[in-house]
């Protein structure tokens, strides 16, 4: 397959502009992350195959050897051996494996006699692809929304608050006195939701509000960033955005002086 064909294939799964492969950039990326632990894992694997039958991709593919967990991290070894000098076709193969042949469940690690964390190595490869602008379009859009709106569904603060107030009005007729507190300082629980709820499933928020009301629970929802408890940035190994999402929630918890954070995820 030609370089142009490779680039076109990758572009179908990535809305970012295709960037030129820079071997030095790749190696600098890996060197800053290749701890002694990663180096040990790459060298200690005995190719014993005990991880094979733990992988649902391996079992569901008719026990295809290409699906053995230990085999999936071969790309990391090859990149290091080639000193980062890889082409688009190679990165496409990496993409296909780390996104479509592994969901980082860690079952393989539980059965590995050496405790090799293959999921963490797959995550490193996803992070490497991210540095090269190769990310599933859906995840890329979600990450952009997290950074711009504080949630994956691009819900504005105004729409979020309006939705909560509407949920309260709709539910109050069923349960007299029901309130859905927003920014109640000193509440026991800070409740956070999946961003799809205010966007598509507000009835889920109503049902939880009923439970809190009947239970007499002291809770509140935040009006600012931090109410979305999903973290899709983790799936493309965007550590910076993943951390921001969690920090937003903890920041709201500290500002509102709550004792606990309850999530729907």
C-alpha positions in Angstrom: 0.0 0.0 0.0 1.3 3.4 -0.9 2.0 6.2 1.5 -0.8 8.3 0.0 -3.3 5.3 0.4 -2.1 4.8 4.0 -2.7 8.5 4.8 -6.2 8.4 3.2 -7.2 5.3 5.3 -6.1 7.0 8.5 -7.8 10.2 7.6 -11.1 8.3 7.7 -10.8 7.8 11.4 -9.3 11.1 12.3 -10.6 14.6 11.7 -7.2 16.2 12.4 -5.0 17.2 9.5 -2.6 14.3 8.7 0.9 15.4 10.0 4.2 14.2 8.7 5.8 11.4 10.7 8.7 12.7 12.8 10.9 9.8 14.1 12.7 12.2 16.5 9.4 13.4 17.9 8.2 9.8 18.4 11.4 8.8 20.2 11.3 11.9 22.4 7.7 11.0 23.3 8.6 7.4 24.2 11.8 8.2 26.1 10.0 10.5 28.5 7.6 7.7 29.3 9.6 4.5 29.0 10.2 3.9 32.7 12.2 1.0 34.1 8.9 -0.8 34.5 8.0 -0.6 30.8 11.5 -1.7 29.8 11.3 -4.6 32.2 8.0 -5.7 30.7 9.3 -5.6 27.2 12.3 -7.8 28.1 10.8 -10.2 30.6 7.9 -11.6 28.5 8.6 -15.3 27.9 6.0 -15.7 25.2 4.5 -18.4 27.3 1.0 -17.8 25.9 -0.8 -18.0 29.3 -2.5 -14.7 28.4 -4.1 -16.0 25.3 -7.2 -17.7 26.6 -7.9 -14.8 28.9 -8.6 -12.5 25.9 -12.1 -12.4 24.5 -10.8 -11.1 21.2 -8.6 -14.2 20.9 -11.4 -16.6 21.8 -14.0 -15.0 19.6 -11.7 -14.9 16.6 -11.2 -18.7 16.5 -8.0 -18.3 18.6 -6.2 -16.3 16.0 -2.5 -16.0 17.1 -2.6 -12.3 16.1 -5.0 -11.7 18.9 -2.8 -13.0 21.7 -2.3 -10.1 24.1 1.5 -10.4 24.3 1.6 -10.2 20.5 -0.4 -7.0 20.4 2.3 -5.0 22.1 4.9 -6.0 19.4 4.4 -2.5 17.9 6.1 -0.9 20.9 9.1 -3.1 20.5 9.3 -2.4 16.7 9.0 1.3 17.1 11.9 1.3 19.6 14.0 -1.0 17.4 13.4 1.2 14.4 14.1 4.3 16.5 10.8 5.8 15.5 11.3 5.5 11.8 7.9 4.2 10.9 5.4 5.0 8.1 1.7 5.7 8.0 0.9 2.1 7.1 2.6 1.0 10.3 0.7 3.5 12.4 -2.6 2.3 10.8 -1.8 -1.2 11.9 -1.1 0.1 15.4 -4.4 2.0 15.3 -6.4 -1.1 14.2 -4.9 -3.2 17.0 -5.0 -0.8 20.0 -8.5 0.4 19.2 -10.3 -2.5 17.6 -8.5 -5.6 19.1 -8.1 -4.6 22.8 -10.3 -2.8 25.2 -7.7 -2.8 28.0 -9.8 -5.0 30.4 -6.6 -6.3 32.0 -7.7 -9.9 32.2 -4.4 -10.9 30.6 -2.4 -9.1 33.4 -4.3 -11.2 36.0 -3.0 -14.4 34.4 0.5 -13.3 33.4 3.1 -15.0 35.7 5.2 -11.9 35.5 2.4 -9.4 36.1 3.0 -7.6 32.8 0.4 -4.9 32.4 -0.4 -5.2 28.7 -3.3 -2.7 29.0 -0.9 0.0 30.2 1.3 -0.7 27.2 -1.7 -0.5 24.9 -2.6 2.8 26.5 1.0 4.1 25.9 0.5 3.2 22.2 -2.8 5.1 22.1 -1.1 8.0 23.6 1.6 7.8 21.0 -1.0 7.8 18.3 -2.7 10.8 19.9 0.7 12.7 19.7 0.6 12.0 15.9 -3.0 13.2 15.5 -4.4 9.7 15.0 -7.5 9.4 17.2 -11.1 8.0 16.5 -13.2 11.0 15.4 -15.8 10.5 18.1 -13.2 10.6 20.9 -11.5 13.6 19.3 -14.9 15.5 19.3 -15.6 14.5 22.9 -12.1 15.7 24.0 -12.6 19.0 22.3 -16.0 19.5 24.0 -14.5 18.6 27.4 -11.9 21.4 27.0 -14.4 23.9 25.5 -17.6 23.2 27.5 -16.4 21.1 30.4 -18.5 18.1 29.3 -18.5 15.6 26.4 -21.9 16.7 24.9 -21.1 20.5 24.5 -23.9 21.4 26.9 -23.6 25.1 28.0 -24.0 26.2 31.6 -27.3 27.9 30.7 -28.7 24.8 29.1 -27.5 22.6 32.0 -29.2 24.8 34.6 -32.3 25.2 32.6 -32.6 21.4 32.2 -32.2 20.9 36.0 -34.9 23.5 36.7 -37.2 22.0 34.2 -36.7 18.5 35.7 -37.6 19.9 39.1 -40.8 21.5 37.8 -41.8 18.3 36.0 -41.2 16.1 39.0 -42.6 18.4 41.7 -46.1 17.6 40.6 -45.6 14.0 41.4 -43.8 14.5 44.7 -44.9 17.6 46.6 -41.9 19.6 47.9 -39.3 17.9 45.7 -36.3 20.1 44.9 -33.2 19.6 42.9 -30.6 21.8 44.6 -28.0 23.6 42.6 -24.8 24.8 44.2 -26.1 24.2 47.7 -23.1 24.8 49.9 -22.5 22.4 52.8 -24.6 19.6 51.3 -23.6 16.1 52.2 -23.4 14.8 48.6 -22.3 16.4 45.3 -24.2 14.5 42.6 -22.7 14.3 39.1 -24.3 12.8 35.9 -23.5 11.4 32.5 -23.6 14.3 30.1 -25.9 12.3 27.9 -28.6 12.6 30.6 -29.3 16.4 30.3 -28.9 16.1 26.5 -31.1 13.1 25.8 -32.3 11.4 29.0 -33.5 14.1 31.5 -35.9 11.5 32.9 -32.9 9.8 34.5 -32.1 12.9 36.4 -35.8 13.0 37.5 -35.7 9.4 38.7 -32.6 10.0 40.8 -34.2 13.2 42.2 -37.2 11.2 43.4 -34.9 8.7 45.2 -33.0 11.5 46.9 -36.2 13.1 47.9 -37.9 10.0 49.4 -34.6 9.1 51.1 -34.4 12.5 52.6 -30.8 12.8 51.3 -28.9 16.1 51.5 -27.4 16.6 48.1 -26.6 19.2 45.4 -25.6 19.4 41.8 -22.9 21.9 40.6 -23.7 24.6 38.0 -20.2 24.9 36.8 -17.8 22.5 35.0 -17.5 19.2 37.0 -21.1 17.9 36.7 -20.2 15.5 33.9 -18.6 12.4 35.4 -17.7 10.7 32.1 -14.1 10.6 31.1 -13.8 9.7 27.4 -10.3 11.3 27.3 -9.0 8.2 29.1 -9.8 6.0 26.1 -7.5 7.9 23.8 -4.9 8.2 26.6 -5.2 12.0 26.7 -3.9 12.3 30.3 -4.0 16.1 30.3 -7.7 16.3 29.5 -8.6 13.3 31.7 -7.0 15.0 34.6 -8.8 18.3 33.9 -12.1 16.5 34.0 -11.5 14.9 37.4 -10.0 18.2 38.8 -13.1 20.1 37.8 -15.3 17.7 39.9 -13.0 17.9 42.9 -12.8 21.7 42.6 -16.6 21.9 42.7 -16.7 19.5 45.7 -14.2 21.7 47.6 -16.0 25.0 46.7 -19.3 23.6 47.9 -17.8 21.9 50.9 -19.5 18.6 50.4 -18.6 15.3 52.2 -19.0 12.9 49.3 -19.2 12.8 45.5 -21.8 10.4 43.9 -21.5 9.5 40.3 -23.8 7.7 37.8 -20.9 6.1 35.8 
